[in-house]
Amino acid sequence: DDARHETETVAGIALVLKDLPAERARLLAAFAYLLGRVAFADHDVSPQERAVMEARLATEGDVTPDQAQHLVQLAVQATGSHGAAEDY
């Protein structure tokens, strides 16, 4: 049932985290996606915004810096290609 309420992007990012428990992977994916949506509000994600996103994911999400960088890359890429339309 939870999977029905995920966006395609969250599901895709969670798939990259397949080595984690499913609930944790979905939480991290949703967190990265939300950060990406906020950063992309002005239709651009600056290097400074990426750095903040990575730092937040690493500290709040308790992932390695490499994992945080990868999650941010996926979230920003998806947000830029889907924008807000995916949420409808």
All heavy atoms as an XYZ file, in Angstrom:
663
protein
N       0.811     -1.201      0.000
C       0.000      0.000      0.000
C       0.850      1.259      0.000
O       0.505      2.231     -0.653
C      -0.935      0.023      1.200
C      -2.074     -0.970      1.030
O      -2.362     -1.353     -0.114
O      -2.651     -1.363      2.056
N       1.949      1.259      0.752
C       2.811      2.435      0.796
C       3.371      2.774     -0.569
O       3.533      3.938     -0.910
C       3.970      2.235      1.774
C       3.518      2.208      3.220
O       2.402      2.727      3.501
O       4.244      1.670      4.057
N       3.692      1.759     -1.363
C       4.286      1.988     -2.678
C       3.330      2.734     -3.600
O       3.766      3.454     -4.491
C       4.703      0.662     -3.306
N       2.031      2.606     -3.401
C       1.066      3.306     -4.250
C       1.150      4.818     -4.067
O       0.739      5.560     -4.938
C      -0.362      2.855     -3.938
C      -0.671      1.456     -4.392
C      -2.111      1.117     -4.142
N      -2.371      1.213     -2.696
C      -3.547      1.545     -2.182
N      -4.560      1.827     -2.939
N      -3.707      1.585     -0.879
N       1.646      5.265     -2.937
C       1.690      6.692     -2.630
C       3.036      7.329     -2.957
O       3.235      8.495     -2.694
C       1.328      6.922     -1.170
C      -0.020      6.375     -0.826
N      -1.188      6.924     -1.288
C      -0.376      5.297     -0.102
C      -2.219      6.220     -0.842
N      -1.741      5.225     -0.129
N       3.950      6.570     -3.522
C       5.264      7.083     -3.900
C       5.218      7.625     -5.319
O       4.494      7.117     -6.167
C       6.323      5.980     -3.900
C       6.571      5.324     -2.613
C       7.637      4.262     -2.719
O       7.880      3.697     -3.803
O       8.225      3.997     -1.693
N       6.065      8.606     -5.561
C       6.244      9.038     -6.939
C       7.175      8.041     -7.621
O       7.869      7.258     -6.966
C       6.875     10.442     -7.012
O       8.200     10.382     -6.485
C       6.047     11.464     -6.269
N       7.210      8.085     -8.928
C       8.111      7.226     -9.694
C       9.558      7.518     -9.306
O      10.388      6.620     -9.206
C       7.900      7.475    -11.182
C       8.731      6.597    -12.084
C       8.453      6.881    -13.548
O       7.285      7.104    -13.911
O       9.422      6.871    -14.324
N       9.852      8.786     -9.054
C      11.208      9.180     -8.674
C      11.616      8.572     -7.348
O      12.713      8.022     -7.211
C      11.318     10.708     -8.614
O      10.984     11.237     -9.897
C      12.717     11.151     -8.224
N      10.737      8.668     -6.344
C      11.051      8.093     -5.036
C      11.272      6.590     -5.176
O      12.228      6.049     -4.624
C       9.941      8.406     -4.012
C      10.136      7.604     -2.735
C       9.932      9.897     -3.692
N      10.425      5.926     -5.936
C      10.582      4.486     -6.137
C      11.916      4.173     -6.820
O      12.602      3.218     -6.452
C       9.421      3.937     -6.965
N      12.299      4.990     -7.807
C      13.566      4.781     -8.508
C      14.774      4.993     -7.624
O      15.737      4.222     -7.661
N      14.727      6.032     -6.809
C      15.846      6.291     -5.896
C      15.912      5.188     -4.843
O      16.999      4.705     -4.509
C      15.714      7.680     -5.242
C      15.807      8.782     -6.303
C      16.804      7.883     -4.185
C      15.453     10.174     -5.789
N      14.773      4.766     -4.343
C      14.746      3.686     -3.349
C      15.341      2.402     -3.915
O      16.000      1.652     -3.198
C      13.324      3.453     -2.854
N      15.130      2.167     -5.209
C      15.677      0.976     -5.848
C      17.206      0.976     -5.800
O      17.831     -0.069     -5.623
C      15.186      0.880     -7.291
C      15.588     -0.364     -8.068
C      15.018     -1.611     -7.397
C      15.105     -0.272     -9.489
N      17.812      2.153     -5.936
C      19.265      2.271     -5.850
C      19.749      1.882     -4.457
O      20.871      1.415     -4.282
C      19.706      3.710     -6.203
C      21.184      3.924     -5.954
C      19.362      4.017     -7.645
N      18.885      2.042     -3.469
C      19.229      1.733     -2.084
C      18.748      0.343     -1.679
O      18.455      0.083     -0.522
C      18.588      2.787     -1.162
C      18.988      4.225     -1.429
C      18.092      5.174     -0.657
C      20.445      4.451     -1.095
N      18.686     -0.564     -2.633
C      18.100     -1.887     -2.411
C      18.772     -2.696     -1.307
O      18.181     -3.630     -0.782
C      18.065     -2.676     -3.707
C      19.431     -2.985     -4.281
C      19.321     -3.736     -5.596
C      20.675     -4.053     -6.124
N      21.147     -3.201     -7.168
N      20.001     -2.336     -0.931
C      20.687     -3.066      0.129
C      20.183     -2.675      1.518
O      20.497     -3.343      2.500
C      22.198     -2.831      0.053
C      22.798     -3.437     -1.213
O      22.206     -4.393     -1.755
O      23.853     -2.954     -1.658
N      19.402     -1.590      1.573
C      18.836     -1.146      2.841
C      17.448     -1.746      3.024
O      16.813     -2.149      2.053
C      18.713      0.383      2.850
C      20.011      1.184      2.765
C      19.692      2.671      2.681
C      20.886      0.908      3.969
N      16.973     -1.785      4.264
C      15.579     -2.196      4.454
C      14.657     -1.276      3.638
O      14.918     -0.071      3.514
C      15.354     -2.016      5.956
C      16.734     -2.087      6.562
C      17.653     -1.501      5.525
N      13.591     -1.839      3.098
C      12.708     -1.109      2.179
C      12.181      0.191      2.787
O      12.154      1.230      2.118
C      11.555     -1.997      1.748
N      11.780      0.162      4.027
C      11.223      1.365      4.667
C      12.272      2.470      4.763
O      11.995      3.634      4.490
C      10.677      1.024      6.049
C       9.962      2.186      6.695
C       9.279      1.780      7.990
O       8.634      0.724      8.034
O       9.409      2.550      8.953
N      13.487      2.111      5.133
C      14.577      3.103      5.227
C      14.926      3.646      3.847
O      15.157      4.840      3.683
C      15.802      2.481      5.878
C      16.998      3.419      5.921
C      17.818      3.236      7.163
N      19.077      3.955      7.098
C      19.205      5.260      7.251
N      18.150      6.002      7.470
N      20.388      5.839      7.186
N      14.976      2.777      2.849
C      15.280      3.216      1.483
C      14.232      4.207      0.993
O      14.564      5.232      0.395
C      15.362      2.009      0.547
N      12.951      3.923      1.254
C      11.887      4.847      0.843
C      12.000      6.177      1.583
O      11.791      7.235      0.991
C      10.509      4.228      1.083
C      10.106      3.231      0.026
C       8.633      2.885      0.081
N       8.181      2.404      1.384
C       8.208      1.139      1.773
N       8.656      0.214      0.942
N       7.776      0.796      2.958
N      12.321      6.136      2.860
C      12.472      7.365      3.639
C      13.603      8.226      3.083
O      13.436      9.440      2.872
C      12.724      7.044      5.109
C      13.008      8.249      6.002
C      11.759      9.107      6.148
C      13.511      7.800      7.350
N      14.751      7.626      2.829
C      15.879      8.371      2.277
C      15.567      8.900      0.884
O      15.918     10.037      0.545
C      17.134      7.495      2.234
C      17.796      7.217      3.576
C      18.874      6.147      3.425
C      18.364      8.487      4.177
N      14.898      8.097      0.080
C      14.529      8.530     -1.268
C      13.568      9.710     -1.209
O      13.722     10.686     -1.944
C      13.896      7.368     -2.033
N      12.590      9.634     -0.327
C      11.631     10.735     -0.193
C      12.321     11.990      0.329
O      12.021     13.109     -0.115
C      10.495     10.328      0.737
N      13.244     11.835      1.258
C      13.998     12.965      1.801
C      14.820     13.629      0.695
O      14.795     14.852      0.533
C      14.878     12.477      2.948
C      15.620     13.543      3.706
C      15.117     14.825      3.834
C      16.820     13.240      4.319
C      15.809     15.801      4.557
C      17.517     14.200      5.041
C      17.013     15.475      5.161
N      15.522     12.833     -0.078
C      16.326     13.375     -1.184
C      15.436     14.065     -2.209
O      15.758     15.155     -2.705
C      17.127     12.252     -1.850
N      14.307     13.453     -2.522
C      13.368     14.024     -3.484
C      12.832     15.361     -2.984
O      12.774     16.339     -3.734
C      12.235     13.030     -3.725
C      11.149     13.529     -4.643
C      11.407     13.764     -5.984
C       9.862     13.735     -4.171
C      10.401     14.201     -6.839
C       8.858     14.167     -5.010
C       9.133     14.404     -6.341
O       8.138     14.835     -7.172
N      12.462     15.429     -1.721
C      11.952     16.674     -1.145
C      13.018     17.764     -1.188
O      12.740     18.904     -1.574
C      11.485     16.442      0.288
C      10.979     17.673      1.028
C       9.756     18.245      0.341
C      10.667     17.322      2.469
N      14.236     17.426     -0.812
C      15.322     18.404     -0.886
C      15.521     18.888     -2.318
O      15.729     20.082     -2.560
C      16.626     17.795     -0.356
C      16.689     17.527      1.142
C      17.966     16.749      1.480
C      16.631     18.816      1.935
N      15.440     17.973     -3.260
C      15.582     18.341     -4.665
C      14.482     19.263     -5.133
O      14.728     20.229     -5.870
N      13.250     18.992     -4.718
C      12.118     19.846     -5.107
C      12.286     21.262     -4.557
O      12.034     22.237     -5.254
C      10.800     19.259     -4.597
C      10.331     18.007     -5.306
C       9.842     18.275     -6.721
N       8.881     19.357     -6.777
C       7.581     19.258     -6.556
N       7.065     18.076     -6.279
N       6.795     20.306     -6.626
N      12.716     21.365     -3.309
C      12.918     22.681     -2.702
C      14.043     23.422     -3.419
O      13.910     24.600     -3.774
C      13.213     22.552     -1.192
C      13.640     23.884     -0.604
C      11.995     22.006     -0.461
N      15.139     22.751     -3.662
C      16.281     23.394     -4.322
C      15.933     23.827     -5.740
O      16.435     24.840     -6.229
C      17.479     22.444     -4.351
N      15.046     23.095     -6.408
C      14.696     23.382     -7.793
C      13.540     24.379     -7.917
O      13.060     24.653     -9.008
C      14.348     22.076     -8.524
C      14.323     22.199    -10.020
C      15.487     22.416    -10.740
C      13.129     22.102    -10.709
C      15.464     22.527    -12.124
C      13.084     22.210    -12.094
C      14.259     22.438    -12.804
N      13.116     24.960     -6.813
C      11.982     25.898     -6.836
C      12.222     27.062     -7.792
O      11.286     27.577     -8.399
C      11.696     26.418     -5.437
N      13.477     27.461     -7.947
C      13.804     28.561     -8.869
C      14.284     28.029    -10.226
O      14.873     28.757    -11.004
C      14.848     29.476     -8.251
C      16.168     28.777     -7.964
O      16.253     27.539     -8.137
O      17.124     29.467     -7.559
N      14.051     26.752    -10.485
C      14.408     26.070    -11.743
C      15.909     25.964    -11.955
O      16.380     25.888    -13.094
C      13.730     26.740    -12.946
C      12.250     26.739    -12.838
N      11.505     25.622    -13.100
C      11.381     27.707    -12.464
C      10.227     25.906    -12.896
N      10.121     27.149    -12.507
N      16.640     25.945    -10.867
C      18.085     25.772    -10.924
C      18.539     25.205     -9.583
O      17.985     25.553     -8.544
C      18.789     27.103    -11.182
C      20.301     26.940    -11.303
O      20.737     26.073    -12.077
O      21.027     27.664    -10.608
N      19.514     24.321     -9.618
C      20.112     23.810     -8.390
C      21.592     24.152     -8.451
O      22.332     23.602     -9.263
C      19.902     22.286     -8.230
C      20.533     21.803     -6.937
C      18.419     21.939     -8.264
N      21.984     25.080     -7.606
C      23.364     25.559     -7.607
C      24.285     24.558     -6.920
O      23.831     23.701     -6.150
C      23.451     26.906     -6.885
O      23.239     26.730     -5.496
N      25.582     24.680     -7.159
C      26.541     23.821     -6.449
C      26.432     23.985     -4.926
O      26.593     23.011     -4.194
C      27.900     24.295     -6.962
C      27.612     24.863     -8.315
C      26.248     25.489     -8.194
N      26.135     25.186     -4.477
C      25.981     25.417     -3.035
C      24.761     24.668     -2.494
O      24.812     24.089     -1.401
C      25.840     26.921     -2.733
C      27.072     27.726     -3.039
C      27.172     28.160     -4.510
O      26.315     27.865     -5.337
N      28.250     28.846     -4.839
N      23.683     24.673     -3.266
C      22.487     23.933     -2.839
C      22.759     22.434     -2.814
O      22.328     21.739     -1.889
C      21.309     24.244     -3.767
C      20.767     25.645     -3.592
C      19.773     26.041     -4.656
O      19.989     25.711     -5.852
O      18.771     26.681     -4.286
N      23.478     21.953     -3.803
C      23.843     20.528     -3.811
C      24.668     20.172     -2.579
O      24.442     19.130     -1.959
C      24.636     20.173     -5.065
C      23.807     20.093     -6.316
C      24.725     19.792     -7.512
N      24.000     19.822     -8.742
C      23.563     18.737     -9.394
N      23.827     17.537     -8.918
N      22.893     18.851    -10.504
N      25.599     21.039     -2.226
C      26.450     20.784     -1.060
C      25.613     20.726      0.218
O      25.837     19.857      1.075
C      27.528     21.859     -0.956
N      24.653     21.621      0.348
C      23.785     21.617      1.526
C      22.933     20.348      1.543
O      22.773     19.711      2.589
C      22.897     22.883      1.573
C      21.813     22.758      2.628
C      23.751     24.115      1.813
N      22.402     19.982      0.387
C      21.593     18.764      0.299
C      22.413     17.540      0.702
O      21.944     16.684      1.457
C      21.055     18.593     -1.123
C      20.020     19.613     -1.522
S      19.642     19.570     -3.290
C      18.922     17.935     -3.466
N      23.625     17.461      0.192
C      24.494     16.325      0.523
C      24.803     16.293      2.009
O      24.770     15.227      2.637
C      25.785     16.396     -0.297
C      25.565     16.114     -1.766
C      26.791     16.393     -2.619
O      27.895     16.604     -2.073
O      26.642     16.403     -3.858
N      25.096     17.450      2.587
C      25.401     17.514      4.016
C      24.197     17.086      4.852
O      24.348     16.331      5.827
C      25.833     18.931      4.397
N      23.014     17.539      4.472
C      21.792     17.167      5.208
C      21.526     15.671      5.110
O      21.170     15.031      6.108
C      20.579     17.940      4.689
C      20.554     19.348      5.113
C      20.290     19.398      6.592
N      20.324     20.776      7.016
C      20.571     21.162      8.238
N      20.800     20.268      9.173
N      20.598     22.414      8.552
N      21.670     15.123      3.934
C      21.450     13.686      3.777
C      22.473     12.889      4.585
O      22.122     11.884      5.205
C      21.509     13.287      2.307
C      20.210     13.491      1.550
C      20.455     13.448      0.052
C      19.193     12.438      1.947
N      23.711     13.342      4.572
C      24.755     12.622      5.311
C      24.496     12.674      6.816
O      24.620     11.650      7.500
C      26.128     13.195      4.978
N      24.118     13.851      7.326
C      23.936     13.977      8.773
C      22.561     13.504      9.227
O      22.454     12.688     10.136
C      24.174     15.417      9.253
O      23.284     16.296      8.570
C      25.602     15.856      9.024
N      21.519     13.987      8.597
C      20.155     13.652      9.009
C      19.743     12.264      8.533
O      18.974     11.578      9.205
C      19.159     14.684      8.476
C      19.449     16.119      8.858
C      19.380     16.388     10.341
O      18.591     15.723     11.040
O      20.130     17.260     10.808
N      20.247     11.862      7.375
C      19.897     10.557      6.825
C      20.854      9.458      7.227
O      20.631      8.288      6.934
N      21.976      9.854      7.855
C      22.974      8.895      8.323
C      23.460      7.990      7.188
O      23.440      6.765      7.285
C      22.422      8.067      9.478
C      23.522      7.297     10.199
O      24.679      7.766     10.205
O      23.222      6.224     10.758
N      23.880      8.640      6.089
C      24.481      7.913      4.972
C      25.900      8.430      4.763
O      26.267      9.488      5.280
C      23.659      8.072      3.662
C      22.280      7.464      3.825
C      23.562      9.516      3.229
N      26.682      7.704      3.999
C      28.051      8.141      3.725
C      28.016      9.352      2.776
O      27.033      9.544      2.054
C      28.868      7.024      3.060
O      28.344      6.782      1.757
C      28.864      5.756      3.896
N      29.088     10.134      2.756
C      29.140     11.251      1.810
C      28.963     10.806      0.360
O      28.306     11.490     -0.425
C      30.524     11.853      2.044
C      30.822     11.540      3.473
C      30.228     10.164      3.682
N      29.512      9.656     -0.005
C      29.340      9.147     -1.374
C      27.885      8.799     -1.651
O      27.362      9.099     -2.732
C      30.219      7.917     -1.617
C      31.689      8.267     -1.778
O      32.000      9.452     -2.030
O      32.522      7.352     -1.648
N      27.227      8.165     -0.698
C      25.810      7.839     -0.873
C      24.981      9.123     -0.985
O      24.083      9.215     -1.822
C      25.299      7.001      0.293
C      25.806      5.583      0.295
C      25.422      4.856      1.569
O      25.505      5.401      2.670
N      25.014      3.606      1.420
N      25.299     10.098     -0.144
C      24.576     11.371     -0.177
C      24.749     12.048     -1.531
O      23.781     12.555     -2.110
C      25.062     12.284      0.946
N      25.961     12.039     -2.047
C      26.215     12.644     -3.352
C      25.409     11.948     -4.444
O      24.817     12.594     -5.306
C      27.706     12.589     -3.672
C      28.068     13.299     -4.958
C      29.570     13.260     -5.216
O      30.285     12.379     -4.729
N      30.050     14.210     -5.980
N      25.380     10.638     -4.397
C      24.629      9.865     -5.389
C      23.127     10.150     -5.278
O      22.442     10.332     -6.288
C      24.905      8.372     -5.201
C      24.421      7.522     -6.316
N      25.153      6.515     -6.858
C      23.265      7.515     -7.002
C      24.472      5.932     -7.821
N      23.308      6.522     -7.923
N      22.605     10.185     -4.072
C      21.188     10.471     -3.865
C      20.825     11.858     -4.384
O      19.794     12.040     -5.029
C      20.837     10.369     -2.383
C      20.805      8.970     -1.795
C      20.711      9.035     -0.284
C      19.642      8.195     -2.373
N      21.677     12.833     -4.110
C      21.420     14.192     -4.580
C      21.435     14.229     -6.099
O      20.577     14.851     -6.726
C      22.424     15.196     -3.970
C      22.373     16.541     -4.676
C      22.149     15.359     -2.484
N      22.392     13.554     -6.694
C      22.469     13.520     -8.155
C      21.177     12.955     -8.748
O      20.613     13.515     -9.685
C      23.667     12.682     -8.592
C      23.805     12.565    -10.098
C      24.966     11.666    -10.499
O      25.648     11.081     -9.665
N      25.202     11.558    -11.782
N      20.693     11.861     -8.198
C      19.455     11.247     -8.687
C      18.256     12.160     -8.473
O      17.412     12.328     -9.362
C      19.213      9.912     -7.987
C      20.168      8.781     -8.333
C      19.953      7.614     -7.381
C      19.962      8.346     -9.773
N      18.171     12.765     -7.301
C      17.031     13.628     -6.984
C      17.011     14.867     -7.868
O      15.961     15.252     -8.387
C      17.078     14.024     -5.510
N      18.158     15.487     -8.058
C      18.226     16.696     -8.884
C      17.914     16.364    -10.339
O      17.176     17.085    -11.015
C      19.594     17.392     -8.735
C      19.790     18.473     -9.780
C      19.732     17.967     -7.337
N      18.445     15.268    -10.815
C      18.182     14.839    -12.189
C      16.693     14.595    -12.391
O      16.097     15.043    -13.374
C      18.980     13.582    -12.500
C      18.790     13.063    -13.901
C      19.596     11.786    -14.144
O      20.031     11.124    -13.200
N      19.794     11.458    -15.391
N      16.070     13.902    -11.472
C      14.646     13.601    -11.592
C      13.799     14.853    -11.450
O      12.830     15.038    -12.193
C      14.247     12.575    -10.538
N      14.145     15.710    -10.531
C      13.381     16.936    -10.320
C      13.459     17.830    -11.549
O      12.457     18.408    -11.960
C      13.896     17.686     -9.073
O      13.786     16.822     -7.944
C      13.090     18.927     -8.813
N      14.635     17.899    -12.145
C      14.797     18.722    -13.340
C      14.030     18.195    -14.529
O      13.513     18.963    -15.341
N      13.892     16.876    -14.622
C      13.191     16.321    -15.775
C      11.684     16.212    -15.558
O      10.910     16.307    -16.502
C      13.771     14.955    -16.137
O      13.549     14.035    -15.107
N      11.251     16.037    -14.304
C       9.819     15.880    -14.028
C       9.191     17.147    -13.490
O       7.993     17.349    -13.668
C       9.577     14.746    -13.014
C       9.990     13.408    -13.490
N       9.438     12.802    -14.590
C      10.915     12.553    -13.015
C      10.004     11.608    -14.758
N      10.903     11.443    -13.830
N       9.955     17.934    -12.755
C       9.383     19.113    -12.114
C       8.268     18.720    -11.167
O       8.276     17.657    -10.585
N       7.293     19.582    -11.013
C       6.187     19.323    -10.092
C       5.118     18.428    -10.694
O       4.240     17.953     -9.996
C       5.574     20.650     -9.661
N       5.169     18.191    -11.995
C       4.110     17.450    -12.665
C       3.955     16.031    -12.129
O       2.860     15.484    -12.120
C       4.375     17.401    -14.161
N       5.031     15.434    -11.657
C       4.965     14.045    -11.181
C       4.054     13.909     -9.967
O       3.439     12.872     -9.765
C       6.369     13.544    -10.849
C       6.384     12.096    -10.445
C       7.768     11.578    -10.157
O       8.664     12.374     -9.855
O       7.942     10.357    -10.243
N       3.943     14.940     -9.174
C       3.135     14.872     -7.962
C       1.636     14.905     -8.245
O       0.828     14.659     -7.370
C       3.489     16.003     -6.999
C       4.901     15.837     -6.472
O       5.394     14.696     -6.395
O       5.514     16.861     -6.153
N       1.248     15.231     -9.452
C      -0.162     15.266     -9.783
C      -0.591     13.915    -10.283
O      -1.606     13.585    -10.601
C      -0.447     16.345    -10.823
C      -0.221     17.724    -10.268
C       0.907     18.438    -10.613
C      -1.129     18.280     -9.390
C       1.112     19.695    -10.086
C      -0.911     19.535     -8.863
C       0.211     20.238     -9.217
O       0.429     21.481     -8.698
